[in-house]
Amino acid sequence: MFPLHVEVVGSIAALLTTLCWLPQTLRAVRSRDTASLSLSTFAVFVAGIVLWLVYGILIGSWPVILANVFSLGLNLTIVVQKLRHG
């Protein structure tokens, strides 16, 4: 579909933008301190991730699909922590 170098760039970008949420997720789970996080921002962001996931499925792009599956999991974890601990 796309040349290999294009897929590599997309895969690296997907990996980095997905992994950037790992420290925040771990901090929210460990500390249960989510007071400074905006629930509305995360709700809109999660909706965007869902749409990116649907887009990735529609175009059949595994880097887009996998990145958004993991991003969705990490960000939903933050949303759940926010709902539980305010």
mmCIF file as gemmi writes it, N, C-alpha and C atoms, coordinates in Angstrom:
data_model
loop_
_atom_site.group_PDB
_atom_site.id
_atom_site.type_symbol
_atom_site.label_atom_id
_atom_site.label_alt_id
_atom_site.label_comp_id
_atom_site.label_asym_id
_atom_site.label_entity_id
_atom_site.label_seq_id
_atom_site.pdbx_PDB_ins_code
_atom_site.Cartn_x
_atom_site.Cartn_y
_atom_site.Cartn_z
_atom_site.occupancy
_atom_site.B_iso_or_equiv
_atom_site.pdbx_formal_charge
_atom_site.auth_seq_id
_atom_site.auth_asym_id
_atom_site.pdbx_PDB_model_num
ATOM 1 N N . MET Axp A 1 ? 0.833 -1.184 0 1 0 ? 1 A 1
ATOM 2 C CA . MET Axp A 1 ? 0 0 0 1 0 ? 1 A 1
ATOM 3 C C . MET Axp A 1 ? 0.878 1.248 0 1 0 ? 1 A 1
ATOM 4 N N . PHE Axp A 2 ? 1.63 1.478 1.079 1 0 ? 2 A 1
ATOM 5 C CA . PHE Axp A 2 ? 2.568 2.592 1.146 1 0 ? 2 A 1
ATOM 6 C C . PHE Axp A 2 ? 3.978 2.023 1.111 1 0 ? 2 A 1
ATOM 7 N N . PRO Axp A 3 ? 4.935 2.799 0.622 1 0 ? 3 A 1
ATOM 8 C CA . PRO Axp A 3 ? 6.333 2.335 0.686 1 0 ? 3 A 1
ATOM 9 C C . PRO Axp A 3 ? 6.749 2.091 2.133 1 0 ? 3 A 1
ATOM 10 N N . LEU Axp A 4 ? 7.698 1.201 2.307 1 0 ? 4 A 1
ATOM 11 C CA . LEU Axp A 4 ? 8.149 0.795 3.64 1 0 ? 4 A 1
ATOM 12 C C . LEU Axp A 4 ? 8.59 1.981 4.49 1 0 ? 4 A 1
ATOM 13 N N . HIS Axp A 5 ? 9.322 2.919 3.922 1 0 ? 5 A 1
ATOM 14 C CA . HIS Axp A 5 ? 9.81 4.052 4.729 1 0 ? 5 A 1
ATOM 15 C C . HIS Axp A 5 ? 8.661 4.91 5.258 1 0 ? 5 A 1
ATOM 16 N N . VAL Axp A 6 ? 7.573 4.975 4.527 1 0 ? 6 A 1
ATOM 17 C CA . VAL Axp A 6 ? 6.401 5.722 4.991 1 0 ? 6 A 1
ATOM 18 C C . VAL Axp A 6 ? 5.776 5 6.183 1 0 ? 6 A 1
ATOM 19 N N . GLU Axp A 7 ? 5.667 3.687 6.101 1 0 ? 7 A 1
ATOM 20 C CA . GLU Axp A 7 ? 5.112 2.897 7.197 1 0 ? 7 A 1
ATOM 21 C C . GLU Axp A 7 ? 6.007 2.964 8.435 1 0 ? 7 A 1
ATOM 22 N N . VAL Axp A 8 ? 7.321 3 8.231 1 0 ? 8 A 1
ATOM 23 C CA . VAL Axp A 8 ? 8.254 3.093 9.362 1 0 ? 8 A 1
ATOM 24 C C . VAL Axp A 8 ? 8.077 4.435 10.07 1 0 ? 8 A 1
ATOM 25 N N . VAL Axp A 9 ? 7.997 5.51 9.307 1 0 ? 9 A 1
ATOM 26 C CA . VAL Axp A 9 ? 7.792 6.837 9.915 1 0 ? 9 A 1
ATOM 27 C C . VAL Axp A 9 ? 6.474 6.857 10.68 1 0 ? 9 A 1
ATOM 28 N N . GLY Axp A 10 ? 5.419 6.34 10.088 1 0 ? 10 A 1
ATOM 29 C CA . GLY Axp A 10 ? 4.12 6.286 10.755 1 0 ? 10 A 1
ATOM 30 C C . GLY Axp A 10 ? 4.152 5.429 12.006 1 0 ? 10 A 1
ATOM 31 N N . SER Axp A 11 ? 4.861 4.329 11.941 1 0 ? 11 A 1
ATOM 32 C CA . SER Axp A 11 ? 4.953 3.437 13.1 1 0 ? 11 A 1
ATOM 33 C C . SER Axp A 11 ? 5.717 4.086 14.248 1 0 ? 11 A 1
ATOM 34 N N . ILE Axp A 12 ? 6.813 4.768 13.935 1 0 ? 12 A 1
ATOM 35 C CA . ILE Axp A 12 ? 7.586 5.45 14.979 1 0 ? 12 A 1
ATOM 36 C C . ILE Axp A 12 ? 6.77 6.581 15.594 1 0 ? 12 A 1
ATOM 37 N N . ALA Axp A 13 ? 6.08 7.349 14.761 1 0 ? 13 A 1
ATOM 38 C CA . ALA Axp A 13 ? 5.228 8.426 15.264 1 0 ? 13 A 1
ATOM 39 C C . ALA Axp A 13 ? 4.126 7.866 16.16 1 0 ? 13 A 1
ATOM 40 N N . ALA Axp A 14 ? 3.514 6.785 15.73 1 0 ? 14 A 1
ATOM 41 C CA . ALA Axp A 14 ? 2.449 6.159 16.52 1 0 ? 14 A 1
ATOM 42 C C . ALA Axp A 14 ? 2.984 5.655 17.855 1 0 ? 14 A 1
ATOM 43 N N . LEU Axp A 15 ? 4.159 5.059 17.842 1 0 ? 15 A 1
ATOM 44 C CA . LEU Axp A 15 ? 4.762 4.55 19.066 1 0 ? 15 A 1
ATOM 45 C C . LEU Axp A 15 ? 5.038 5.684 20.054 1 0 ? 15 A 1
ATOM 46 N N . LEU Axp A 16 ? 5.635 6.755 19.562 1 0 ? 16 A 1
ATOM 47 C CA . LEU Axp A 16 ? 5.973 7.875 20.444 1 0 ? 16 A 1
ATOM 48 C C . LEU Axp A 16 ? 4.741 8.569 21.007 1 0 ? 16 A 1
ATOM 49 N N . THR Axp A 17 ? 3.734 8.827 20.17 1 0 ? 17 A 1
ATOM 50 C CA . THR Axp A 17 ? 2.547 9.528 20.662 1 0 ? 17 A 1
ATOM 51 C C . THR Axp A 17 ? 1.696 8.648 21.562 1 0 ? 17 A 1
ATOM 52 N N . THR Axp A 18 ? 1.84 7.345 21.43 1 0 ? 18 A 1
ATOM 53 C CA . THR Axp A 18 ? 1.133 6.436 22.328 1 0 ? 18 A 1
ATOM 54 C C . THR Axp A 18 ? 1.864 6.326 23.66 1 0 ? 18 A 1
ATOM 55 N N . LEU Axp A 19 ? 3.159 6.127 23.603 1 0 ? 19 A 1
ATOM 56 C CA . LEU Axp A 19 ? 3.938 5.955 24.837 1 0 ? 19 A 1
ATOM 57 C C . LEU Axp A 19 ? 3.982 7.216 25.689 1 0 ? 19 A 1
ATOM 58 N N . CYS Axp A 20 ? 3.747 8.372 25.092 1 0 ? 20 A 1
ATOM 59 C CA . CYS Axp A 20 ? 3.787 9.605 25.888 1 0 ? 20 A 1
ATOM 60 C C . CYS Axp A 20 ? 2.719 9.598 26.982 1 0 ? 20 A 1
ATOM 61 N N . TRP Axp A 21 ? 1.666 8.8 26.822 1 0 ? 21 A 1
ATOM 62 C CA . TRP Axp A 21 ? 0.598 8.734 27.824 1 0 ? 21 A 1
ATOM 63 C C . TRP Axp A 21 ? 0.901 7.77 28.958 1 0 ? 21 A 1
ATOM 64 N N . LEU Axp A 22 ? 1.902 6.943 28.791 1 0 ? 22 A 1
ATOM 65 C CA . LEU Axp A 22 ? 2.207 5.955 29.822 1 0 ? 22 A 1
ATOM 66 C C . LEU Axp A 22 ? 2.605 6.588 31.162 1 0 ? 22 A 1
ATOM 67 N N . PRO Axp A 23 ? 3.505 7.573 31.193 1 0 ? 23 A 1
ATOM 68 C CA . PRO Axp A 23 ? 3.842 8.171 32.505 1 0 ? 23 A 1
ATOM 69 C C . PRO Axp A 23 ? 2.634 8.81 33.205 1 0 ? 23 A 1
ATOM 70 N N . GLN Axp A 24 ? 1.786 9.5 32.456 1 0 ? 24 A 1
ATOM 71 C CA . GLN Axp A 24 ? 0.608 10.133 33.068 1 0 ? 24 A 1
ATOM 72 C C . GLN Axp A 24 ? -0.351 9.083 33.601 1 0 ? 24 A 1
ATOM 73 N N . THR Axp A 25 ? -0.534 8.01 32.85 1 0 ? 25 A 1
ATOM 74 C CA . THR Axp A 25 ? -1.425 6.935 33.289 1 0 ? 25 A 1
ATOM 75 C C . THR Axp A 25 ? -0.894 6.286 34.556 1 0 ? 25 A 1
ATOM 76 N N . LEU Axp A 26 ? 0.391 5.966 34.559 1 0 ? 26 A 1
ATOM 77 C CA . LEU Axp A 26 ? 0.989 5.348 35.754 1 0 ? 26 A 1
ATOM 78 C C . LEU Axp A 26 ? 0.885 6.271 36.956 1 0 ? 26 A 1
ATOM 79 N N . ARG Axp A 27 ? 1.12 7.547 36.75 1 0 ? 27 A 1
ATOM 80 C CA . ARG Axp A 27 ? 1.029 8.507 37.859 1 0 ? 27 A 1
ATOM 81 C C . ARG Axp A 27 ? -0.399 8.583 38.398 1 0 ? 27 A 1
ATOM 82 N N . ALA Axp A 28 ? -1.377 8.627 37.497 1 0 ? 28 A 1
ATOM 83 C CA . ALA Axp A 28 ? -2.777 8.707 37.929 1 0 ? 28 A 1
ATOM 84 C C . ALA Axp A 28 ? -3.196 7.461 38.7 1 0 ? 28 A 1
ATOM 85 N N . VAL Axp A 29 ? -2.733 6.304 38.258 1 0 ? 29 A 1
ATOM 86 C CA . VAL Axp A 29 ? -3.091 5.055 38.935 1 0 ? 29 A 1
ATOM 87 C C . VAL Axp A 29 ? -2.39 4.953 40.284 1 0 ? 29 A 1
ATOM 88 N N . ARG Axp A 30 ? -1.117 5.275 40.321 1 0 ? 30 A 1
ATOM 89 C CA . ARG Axp A 30 ? -0.348 5.136 41.572 1 0 ? 30 A 1
ATOM 90 C C . ARG Axp A 30 ? -0.728 6.168 42.624 1 0 ? 30 A 1
ATOM 91 N N . SER Axp A 31 ? -0.867 7.414 42.206 1 0 ? 31 A 1
ATOM 92 C CA . SER Axp A 31 ? -1.106 8.485 43.182 1 0 ? 31 A 1
ATOM 93 C C . SER Axp A 31 ? -2.59 8.723 43.454 1 0 ? 31 A 1
ATOM 94 N N . ARG Axp A 32 ? -3.432 8.308 42.535 1 0 ? 32 A 1
ATOM 95 C CA . ARG Axp A 32 ? -4.873 8.585 42.596 1 0 ? 32 A 1
ATOM 96 C C . ARG Axp A 32 ? -5.161 10.081 42.653 1 0 ? 32 A 1
ATOM 97 N N . ASP Axp A 33 ? -4.195 10.87 42.253 1 0 ? 33 A 1
ATOM 98 C CA . ASP Axp A 33 ? -4.349 12.328 42.233 1 0 ? 33 A 1
ATOM 99 C C . ASP Axp A 33 ? -4.624 12.777 40.802 1 0 ? 33 A 1
ATOM 100 N N . THR Axp A 34 ? -5.867 13.078 40.541 1 0 ? 34 A 1
ATOM 101 C CA . THR Axp A 34 ? -6.26 13.528 39.203 1 0 ? 34 A 1
ATOM 102 C C . THR Axp A 34 ? -6.939 14.898 39.258 1 0 ? 34 A 1
ATOM 103 N N . ALA Axp A 35 ? -6.802 15.57 40.372 1 0 ? 35 A 1
ATOM 104 C CA . ALA Axp A 35 ? -7.482 16.858 40.558 1 0 ? 35 A 1
ATOM 105 C C . ALA Axp A 35 ? -7.104 17.882 39.493 1 0 ? 35 A 1
ATOM 106 N N . SER Axp A 36 ? -5.868 17.841 39.037 1 0 ? 36 A 1
ATOM 107 C CA . SER Axp A 36 ? -5.43 18.844 38.064 1 0 ? 36 A 1
ATOM 108 C C . SER Axp A 36 ? -5.746 18.45 36.624 1 0 ? 36 A 1
ATOM 109 N N . LEU Axp A 37 ? -6.329 17.283 36.421 1 0 ? 37 A 1
ATOM 110 C CA . LEU Axp A 37 ? -6.657 16.832 35.069 1 0 ? 37 A 1
ATOM 111 C C . LEU Axp A 37 ? -8.094 17.205 34.722 1 0 ? 37 A 1
ATOM 112 N N . SER Axp A 38 ? -8.289 17.675 33.504 1 0 ? 38 A 1
ATOM 113 C CA . SER Axp A 38 ? -9.609 18.088 33.044 1 0 ? 38 A 1
ATOM 114 C C . SER Axp A 38 ? -10.368 16.907 32.453 1 0 ? 38 A 1
ATOM 115 N N . LEU Axp A 39 ? -11.485 16.558 33.086 1 0 ? 39 A 1
ATOM 116 C CA . LEU Axp A 39 ? -12.307 15.46 32.585 1 0 ? 39 A 1
ATOM 117 C C . LEU Axp A 39 ? -12.852 15.77 31.199 1 0 ? 39 A 1
ATOM 118 N N . SER Axp A 40 ? -13.286 16.992 30.971 1 0 ? 40 A 1
ATOM 119 C CA . SER Axp A 40 ? -13.838 17.325 29.654 1 0 ? 40 A 1
ATOM 120 C C . SER Axp A 40 ? -12.771 17.221 28.559 1 0 ? 40 A 1
ATOM 121 N N . THR Axp A 41 ? -11.553 17.616 28.865 1 0 ? 41 A 1
ATOM 122 C CA . THR Axp A 41 ? -10.469 17.485 27.882 1 0 ? 41 A 1
ATOM 123 C C . THR Axp A 41 ? -10.226 16.02 27.549 1 0 ? 41 A 1
ATOM 124 N N . PHE Axp A 42 ? -10.156 15.184 28.571 1 0 ? 42 A 1
ATOM 125 C CA . PHE Axp A 42 ? -9.928 13.761 28.322 1 0 ? 42 A 1
ATOM 126 C C . PHE Axp A 42 ? -11.111 13.119 27.609 1 0 ? 42 A 1
ATOM 127 N N . ALA Axp A 43 ? -12.335 13.546 27.907 1 0 ? 43 A 1
ATOM 128 C CA . ALA Axp A 43 ? -13.507 12.996 27.229 1 0 ? 43 A 1
ATOM 129 C C . ALA Axp A 43 ? -13.465 13.317 25.729 1 0 ? 43 A 1
ATOM 130 N N . VAL Axp A 44 ? -13.136 14.552 25.397 1 0 ? 44 A 1
ATOM 131 C CA . VAL Axp A 44 ? -13.035 14.939 23.988 1 0 ? 44 A 1
ATOM 132 C C . VAL Axp A 44 ? -11.871 14.208 23.324 1 0 ? 44 A 1
ATOM 133 N N . PHE Axp A 45 ? -10.757 14.099 24.035 1 0 ? 45 A 1
ATOM 134 C CA . PHE Axp A 45 ? -9.596 13.409 23.481 1 0 ? 45 A 1
ATOM 135 C C . PHE Axp A 45 ? -9.904 11.939 23.216 1 0 ? 45 A 1
ATOM 136 N N . VAL Axp A 46 ? -10.572 11.275 24.144 1 0 ? 46 A 1
ATOM 137 C CA . VAL Axp A 46 ? -10.94 9.871 23.966 1 0 ? 46 A 1
ATOM 138 C C . VAL Axp A 46 ? -11.874 9.723 22.764 1 0 ? 46 A 1
ATOM 139 N N . ALA Axp A 47 ? -12.808 10.645 22.592 1 0 ? 47 A 1
ATOM 140 C CA . ALA Axp A 47 ? -13.687 10.6 21.415 1 0 ? 47 A 1
ATOM 141 C C . ALA Axp A 47 ? -12.862 10.72 20.13 1 0 ? 47 A 1
ATOM 142 N N . GLY Axp A 48 ? -11.866 11.589 20.151 1 0 ? 48 A 1
ATOM 143 C CA . GLY Axp A 48 ? -10.978 11.721 18.996 1 0 ? 48 A 1
ATOM 144 C C . GLY Axp A 48 ? -10.191 10.449 18.727 1 0 ? 48 A 1
ATOM 145 N N . ILE Axp A 49 ? -9.715 9.804 19.788 1 0 ? 49 A 1
ATOM 146 C CA . ILE Axp A 49 ? -8.987 8.542 19.631 1 0 ? 49 A 1
ATOM 147 C C . ILE Axp A 49 ? -9.897 7.488 19.005 1 0 ? 49 A 1
ATOM 148 N N . VAL Axp A 50 ? -11.132 7.426 19.453 1 0 ? 50 A 1
ATOM 149 C CA . VAL Axp A 50 ? -12.081 6.465 18.882 1 0 ? 50 A 1
ATOM 150 C C . VAL Axp A 50 ? -12.254 6.721 17.383 1 0 ? 50 A 1
ATOM 151 N N . LEU Axp A 51 ? -12.375 7.984 17.006 1 0 ? 51 A 1
ATOM 152 C CA . LEU Axp A 51 ? -12.522 8.304 15.585 1 0 ? 51 A 1
ATOM 153 C C . LEU Axp A 51 ? -11.261 7.957 14.796 1 0 ? 51 A 1
ATOM 154 N N . TRP Axp A 52 ? -10.078 8.219 15.364 1 0 ? 52 A 1
ATOM 155 C CA . TRP Axp A 52 ? -8.835 7.821 14.705 1 0 ? 52 A 1
ATOM 156 C C . TRP Axp A 52 ? -8.775 6.299 14.56 1 0 ? 52 A 1
ATOM 157 N N . LEU Axp A 53 ? -9.241 5.578 15.56 1 0 ? 53 A 1
ATOM 158 C CA . LEU Axp A 53 ? -9.268 4.119 15.494 1 0 ? 53 A 1
ATOM 159 C C . LEU Axp A 53 ? -10.176 3.653 14.365 1 0 ? 53 A 1
ATOM 160 N N . VAL Axp A 54 ? -11.361 4.232 14.283 1 0 ? 54 A 1
ATOM 161 C CA . VAL Axp A 54 ? -12.295 3.886 13.195 1 0 ? 54 A 1
ATOM 162 C C . VAL Axp A 54 ? -11.656 4.206 11.839 1 0 ? 54 A 1
ATOM 163 N N . TYR Axp A 55 ? -11.022 5.365 11.736 1 0 ? 55 A 1
ATOM 164 C CA . TYR Axp A 55 ? -10.337 5.748 10.503 1 0 ? 55 A 1
ATOM 165 C C . TYR Axp A 55 ? -9.256 4.729 10.144 1 0 ? 55 A 1
ATOM 166 N N . GLY Axp A 56 ? -8.449 4.349 11.124 1 0 ? 56 A 1
ATOM 167 C CA . GLY Axp A 56 ? -7.4 3.36 10.88 1 0 ? 56 A 1
ATOM 168 C C . GLY Axp A 56 ? -7.96 2.043 10.387 1 0 ? 56 A 1
ATOM 169 N N . ILE Axp A 57 ? -9.076 1.624 10.966 1 0 ? 57 A 1
ATOM 170 C CA . ILE Axp A 57 ? -9.732 0.383 10.525 1 0 ? 57 A 1
ATOM 171 C C . ILE Axp A 57 ? -10.232 0.535 9.088 1 0 ? 57 A 1
ATOM 172 N N . LEU Axp A 58 ? -10.849 1.666 8.79 1 0 ? 58 A 1
ATOM 173 C CA . LEU Axp A 58 ? -11.39 1.889 7.445 1 0 ? 58 A 1
ATOM 174 C C . LEU Axp A 58 ? -10.31 1.903 6.366 1 0 ? 58 A 1
ATOM 175 N N . ILE Axp A 59 ? -9.138 2.458 6.693 1 0 ? 59 A 1
ATOM 176 C CA . ILE Axp A 59 ? -8.071 2.503 5.686 1 0 ? 59 A 1
ATOM 177 C C . ILE Axp A 59 ? -7.127 1.305 5.804 1 0 ? 59 A 1
ATOM 178 N N . GLY Axp A 60 ? -7.319 0.487 6.825 1 0 ? 60 A 1
ATOM 179 C CA . GLY Axp A 60 ? -6.507 -0.707 7.003 1 0 ? 60 A 1
ATOM 180 C C . GLY Axp A 60 ? -5.069 -0.428 7.384 1 0 ? 60 A 1
ATOM 181 N N . SER Axp A 61 ? -4.846 0.608 8.184 1 0 ? 61 A 1
ATOM 182 C CA . SER Axp A 61 ? -3.493 0.978 8.597 1 0 ? 61 A 1
ATOM 183 C C . SER Axp A 61 ? -3.198 0.439 9.991 1 0 ? 61 A 1
ATOM 184 N N . TRP Axp A 62 ? -2.356 -0.593 10.069 1 0 ? 62 A 1
ATOM 185 C CA . TRP Axp A 62 ? -2.047 -1.2 11.348 1 0 ? 62 A 1
ATOM 186 C C . TRP Axp A 62 ? -1.351 -0.258 12.315 1 0 ? 62 A 1
ATOM 187 N N . PRO Axp A 63 ? -0.435 0.612 11.86 1 0 ? 63 A 1
ATOM 188 C CA . PRO Axp A 63 ? 0.15 1.557 12.814 1 0 ? 63 A 1
ATOM 189 C C . PRO Axp A 63 ? -0.907 2.465 13.449 1 0 ? 63 A 1
ATOM 190 N N . VAL Axp A 64 ? -1.861 2.936 12.664 1 0 ? 64 A 1
ATOM 191 C CA . VAL Axp A 64 ? -2.923 3.805 13.187 1 0 ? 64 A 1
ATOM 192 C C . VAL Axp A 64 ? -3.834 3.01 14.122 1 0 ? 64 A 1
ATOM 193 N N . ILE Axp A 65 ? -4.172 1.805 13.734 1 0 ? 65 A 1
ATOM 194 C CA . ILE Axp A 65 ? -5.057 0.969 14.551 1 0 ? 65 A 1
ATOM 195 C C . ILE Axp A 65 ? -4.409 0.65 15.896 1 0 ? 65 A 1
ATOM 196 N N . LEU Axp A 66 ? -3.2 0.112 15.86 1 0 ? 66 A 1
ATOM 197 C CA . LEU Axp A 66 ? -2.543 -0.305 17.102 1 0 ? 66 A 1
ATOM 198 C C . LEU Axp A 66 ? -2.259 0.875 18.027 1 0 ? 66 A 1
ATOM 199 N N . ALA Axp A 67 ? -1.783 1.973 17.461 1 0 ? 67 A 1
ATOM 200 C CA . ALA Axp A 67 ? -1.499 3.146 18.291 1 0 ? 67 A 1
ATOM 201 C C . ALA Axp A 67 ? -2.756 3.63 18.997 1 0 ? 67 A 1
ATOM 202 N N . ASN Axp A 68 ? -3.861 3.628 18.297 1 0 ? 68 A 1
ATOM 203 C CA . ASN Axp A 68 ? -5.083 4.145 18.896 1 0 ? 68 A 1
ATOM 204 C C . ASN Axp A 68 ? -5.744 3.161 19.843 1 0 ? 68 A 1
ATOM 205 N N . VAL Axp A 69 ? -5.556 1.88 19.637 1 0 ? 69 A 1
ATOM 206 C CA . VAL Axp A 69 ? -6.047 0.899 20.61 1 0 ? 69 A 1
ATOM 207 C C . VAL Axp A 69 ? -5.318 1.102 21.938 1 0 ? 69 A 1
ATOM 208 N N . PHE Axp A 70 ? -3.989 1.232 21.884 1 0 ? 70 A 1
ATOM 209 C CA . PHE Axp A 70 ? -3.224 1.425 23.113 1 0 ? 70 A 1
ATOM 210 C C . PHE Axp A 70 ? -3.48 2.8 23.727 1 0 ? 70 A 1
ATOM 211 N N . SER Axp A 71 ? -3.55 3.836 22.899 1 0 ? 71 A 1
ATOM 212 C CA . SER Axp A 71 ? -3.852 5.178 23.419 1 0 ? 71 A 1
ATOM 213 C C . SER Axp A 71 ? -5.218 5.205 24.083 1 0 ? 71 A 1
ATOM 214 N N . LEU Axp A 72 ? -6.173 4.524 23.472 1 0 ? 72 A 1
ATOM 215 C CA . LEU Axp A 72 ? -7.516 4.467 24.043 1 0 ? 72 A 1
ATOM 216 C C . LEU Axp A 72 ? -7.483 3.796 25.414 1 0 ? 72 A 1
ATOM 217 N N . GLY Axp A 73 ? -6.756 2.693 25.522 1 0 ? 73 A 1
ATOM 218 C CA . GLY Axp A 73 ? -6.65 2.003 26.801 1 0 ? 73 A 1
ATOM 219 C C . GLY Axp A 73 ? -6.016 2.871 27.877 1 0 ? 73 A 1
ATOM 220 N N . LEU Axp A 74 ? -4.927 3.541 27.532 1 0 ? 74 A 1
ATOM 221 C CA . LEU Axp A 74 ? -4.25 4.399 28.506 1 0 ? 74 A 1
ATOM 222 C C . LEU Axp A 74 ? -5.123 5.571 28.926 1 0 ? 74 A 1
ATOM 223 N N . ASN Axp A 75 ? -5.76 6.217 27.958 1 0 ? 75 A 1
ATOM 224 C CA . ASN Axp A 75 ? -6.568 7.396 28.279 1 0 ? 75 A 1
ATOM 225 C C . ASN Axp A 75 ? -7.873 7.036 28.976 1 0 ? 75 A 1
ATOM 226 N N . LEU Axp A 76 ? -8.452 5.896 28.654 1 0 ? 76 A 1
ATOM 227 C CA . LEU Axp A 76 ? -9.641 5.456 29.402 1 0 ? 76 A 1
ATOM 228 C C . LEU Axp A 76 ? -9.277 5.141 30.844 1 0 ? 76 A 1
ATOM 229 N N . THR Axp A 77 ? -8.078 4.627 31.063 1 0 ? 77 A 1
ATOM 230 C CA . THR Axp A 77 ? -7.613 4.376 32.428 1 0 ? 77 A 1
ATOM 231 C C . THR Axp A 77 ? -7.541 5.685 33.207 1 0 ? 77 A 1
ATOM 232 N N . ILE Axp A 78 ? -7.039 6.731 32.571 1 0 ? 78 A 1
ATOM 233 C CA . ILE Axp A 78 ? -6.977 8.045 33.22 1 0 ? 78 A 1
ATOM 234 C C . ILE Axp A 78 ? -8.388 8.56 33.505 1 0 ? 78 A 1
ATOM 235 N N . VAL Axp A 79 ? -9.303 8.403 32.551 1 0 ? 79 A 1
ATOM 236 C CA . VAL Axp A 79 ? -10.689 8.853 32.741 1 0 ? 79 A 1
ATOM 237 C C . VAL Axp A 79 ? -11.325 8.105 33.91 1 0 ? 79 A 1
ATOM 238 N N . VAL Axp A 80 ? -11.11 6.807 33.989 1 0 ? 80 A 1
ATOM 239 C CA . VAL Axp A 80 ? -11.667 6.018 35.097 1 0 ? 80 A 1
ATOM 240 C C . VAL Axp A 80 ? -11.092 6.503 36.427 1 0 ? 80 A 1
ATOM 241 N N . GLN Axp A 81 ? -9.789 6.754 36.47 1 0 ? 81 A 1
ATOM 242 C CA . GLN Axp A 81 ? -9.181 7.279 37.689 1 0 ? 81 A 1
ATOM 243 C C . GLN Axp A 81 ? -9.765 8.639 38.057 1 0 ? 81 A 1
ATOM 244 N N . LYS Axp A 82 ? -9.991 9.478 37.054 1 0 ? 82 A 1
ATOM 245 C CA . LYS Axp A 82 ? -10.57 10.795 37.296 1 0 ? 82 A 1
ATOM 246 C C . LYS Axp A 82 ? -11.985 10.657 37.869 1 0 ? 82 A 1
ATOM 247 N N . LEU Axp A 83 ? -12.773 9.756 37.324 1 0 ? 83 A 1
ATOM 248 C CA . LEU Axp A 83 ? -14.134 9.548 37.808 1 0 ? 83 A 1
ATOM 249 C C . LEU Axp A 83 ? -14.145 8.974 39.225 1 0 ? 83 A 1
ATOM 250 N N . ARG Axp A 84 ? -13.202 8.105 39.531 1 0 ? 84 A 1
ATOM 251 C CA . ARG Axp A 84 ? -13.132 7.486 40.846 1 0 ? 84 A 1
ATOM 252 C C . ARG Axp A 84 ? -12.6 8.431 41.924 1 0 ? 84 A 1
ATOM 253 N N . HIS Axp A 85 ? -11.569 9.191 41.561 1 0 ? 85 A 1
ATOM 254 C CA . HIS Axp A 85 ? -10.837 9.943 42.58 1 0 ? 85 A 1
ATOM 255 C C . HIS Axp A 85 ? -10.927 11.45 42.405 1 0 ? 85 A 1
ATOM 256 N N . GLY Axp A 86 ? -11.631 11.891 41.392 1 0 ? 86 A 1
ATOM 257 C CA . GLY Axp A 86 ? -11.866 13.325 41.189 1 0 ? 86 A 1
ATOM 258 C C . GLY Axp A 86 ? -10.652 14.077 40.841 1 0 ? 86 A 1
